[in-house]
Amino acid sequence: MIIGFLMIGSTNVFAQKSDFSGIWTFNESKSTRPESGFFSPASKITVKQDNLTLNAERVSTGRNGEERITNEKINLDGKVSENVVFQDRTRKSTATWSADGEILEINSMMNFEMNGQTREMKSSEKWKLSADKSTLTIESTSQGRDGEMKSTLVYNK
């Protein structure tokens, strides 16, 4: 009985975590985006992942139609990651795994100046793969000047 308890208790410790590595292209028809404000999701995300980090290169279109590339390195061990994501702004992020290792939640915070005031913007992303590993879904929530914005972004491998 003790051996059975130890085996059950250890399954979460050894749970296989999702591997998001690959090149993902945006599927607009399956995605939902916020109705208010300017929001341009990445058209392509290239992910390289190992046990310690997730490296994501996101390609998106800026307000003036220019291509923007953002690179982020997210620590997967619970330590804070710092990445410059827009001009000189640094986003601090912390990643945590669901108990079953299938969902990666990335909580982030970024400060920026607006009209002489410093503002804090918090956001979260939940990354999950489809059963056949061909679809990446990112559920995103952020606080904007128009209030909370939610989106569900779907990407195909």
C-alpha positions as CSV (number, residue, x, y, z in Angstrom):
1,M,0.0,0.0,0.0
2,I,2.8,2.4,0.8
3,I,4.5,1.7,-2.6
4,G,1.1,2.4,-4.3
5,F,0.8,5.7,-2.5
6,L,4.4,6.7,-3.4
7,M,3.8,5.8,-7.1
8,I,0.6,7.9,-7.2
9,G,2.2,10.8,-5.4
10,S,5.1,10.8,-7.7
11,T,3.1,10.9,-11.0
12,N,2.8,14.7,-10.8
13,V,6.5,15.1,-10.2
14,F,7.3,13.1,-13.3
15,A,4.4,14.4,-15.4
16,Q,5.5,15.0,-19.0
17,K,5.2,18.7,-19.8
18,S,3.9,20.0,-23.1
19,D,6.5,20.9,-25.6
20,F,5.5,23.9,-27.6
21,S,8.5,23.8,-30.0
22,G,7.7,24.5,-33.6
23,I,6.6,27.1,-36.1
24,W,3.0,28.2,-35.5
25,T,0.9,30.3,-37.9
26,F,-2.1,32.3,-36.8
27,N,-5.6,30.9,-37.6
28,E,-7.8,33.9,-37.6
29,S,-11.1,32.0,-38.3
30,K,-10.7,30.0,-35.1
31,S,-9.5,32.9,-33.0
32,T,-11.4,35.5,-31.0
33,R,-9.9,39.0,-30.4
34,P,-11.0,41.9,-28.3
35,E,-13.5,44.3,-29.9
36,S,-11.9,47.5,-28.5
37,G,-8.5,49.0,-28.9
38,F,-5.7,48.1,-31.3
39,F,-4.7,44.5,-31.1
40,S,-2.5,42.8,-33.6
41,P,-1.8,39.2,-32.7
42,A,1.4,37.5,-33.9
43,S,1.0,36.1,-37.4
44,K,3.7,33.6,-36.7
45,I,5.4,32.3,-33.5
46,T,8.6,30.3,-33.6
47,V,9.2,28.4,-30.4
48,K,12.2,26.6,-29.2
49,Q,11.8,24.9,-25.8
50,D,13.9,22.8,-23.5
51,N,13.4,21.8,-19.8
52,L,14.5,25.2,-18.5
53,T,13.4,27.8,-21.1
54,L,10.8,28.6,-23.7
55,N,12.2,30.9,-26.5
56,A,9.5,32.6,-28.6
57,E,9.9,34.8,-31.6
58,R,6.7,36.5,-32.5
59,V,6.2,38.2,-35.8
60,S,3.3,40.7,-36.0
61,T,2.2,43.8,-37.9
62,G,2.6,47.3,-36.3
63,R,0.0,50.1,-36.5
64,N,1.7,51.5,-39.6
65,G,1.8,48.1,-41.3
66,E,5.5,47.5,-40.5
67,E,6.7,44.0,-39.4
68,R,7.6,43.7,-35.8
69,I,9.6,40.9,-34.3
70,T,9.6,40.3,-30.6
71,N,11.9,37.7,-28.9
72,E,11.2,36.4,-25.4
73,K,13.1,33.9,-23.3
74,I,10.8,32.6,-20.5
75,N,12.2,30.6,-17.6
76,L,10.2,27.4,-17.0
77,D,11.5,26.9,-13.4
78,G,9.3,29.6,-11.8
79,K,12.1,32.3,-11.8
80,V,11.2,35.8,-13.1
81,S,12.2,36.4,-16.8
82,E,12.9,39.9,-18.1
83,N,12.6,40.7,-21.8
84,V,12.6,44.0,-23.7
85,V,9.4,43.7,-25.8
86,F,8.6,47.1,-27.1
87,Q,11.1,49.9,-27.6
88,D,12.9,50.1,-24.2
89,R,10.1,48.6,-22.1
90,T,10.9,45.5,-20.1
91,R,8.2,42.9,-19.4
92,K,8.7,40.7,-16.3
93,S,7.1,37.3,-16.6
94,T,6.7,34.2,-14.4
95,A,5.7,30.9,-15.9
96,T,3.9,28.1,-14.0
97,W,2.8,24.6,-15.2
98,S,-0.6,23.1,-14.5
99,A,-0.4,20.0,-12.3
100,D,-0.7,17.7,-15.3
101,G,2.0,19.6,-17.3
102,E,-0.4,20.4,-20.2
103,I,-1.0,24.1,-19.6
104,L,1.7,26.7,-19.3
105,E,0.5,30.0,-17.7
106,I,2.7,33.0,-18.1
107,N,1.9,36.0,-15.9
108,S,3.5,39.3,-16.9
109,M,3.9,42.9,-15.8
110,M,5.2,45.9,-17.6
111,N,5.5,49.5,-16.6
112,F,5.2,52.4,-19.0
113,E,4.9,56.2,-19.0
114,M,1.8,57.9,-20.3
115,N,1.0,61.6,-19.9
116,G,3.7,61.9,-17.2
117,Q,2.4,59.1,-15.1
118,T,3.8,55.6,-14.7
119,R,1.3,52.9,-15.4
120,E,1.4,49.2,-14.8
121,M,0.0,46.7,-17.3
122,K,-0.6,43.1,-16.2
123,S,-1.3,40.3,-18.5
124,S,-1.6,36.5,-18.5
125,E,-1.4,33.8,-21.2
126,K,-2.4,30.2,-21.0
127,W,-0.7,28.0,-23.6
128,K,-2.2,24.6,-24.5
129,L,-1.7,22.1,-27.3
130,S,-4.5,20.1,-28.9
131,A,-4.5,16.3,-28.4
132,D,-2.7,15.7,-31.7
133,K,-0.2,18.5,-31.0
134,S,-1.1,20.3,-34.3
135,T,-2.8,23.3,-32.7
136,L,-1.6,25.8,-30.1
137,T,-4.2,27.8,-28.3
138,I,-3.2,30.9,-26.3
139,E,-5.9,32.4,-24.0
140,S,-4.8,35.9,-23.1
141,T,-6.1,38.4,-20.6
142,S,-4.7,41.9,-20.2
143,Q,-5.6,45.2,-18.6
144,G,-5.8,48.1,-21.1
145,R,-6.9,51.6,-20.9
146,D,-10.3,50.5,-22.0
147,G,-10.5,47.8,-19.3
148,E,-9.9,44.1,-19.4
149,M,-9.2,42.6,-22.8
150,K,-9.5,38.8,-23.5
151,S,-8.6,36.9,-26.5
152,T,-8.2,33.3,-27.6
153,L,-5.6,32.9,-30.3
154,V,-5.3,29.7,-32.3
155,Y,-2.2,28.7,-34.2
156,N,-1.6,25.8,-36.5
157,K,1.7,23.9,-36.8
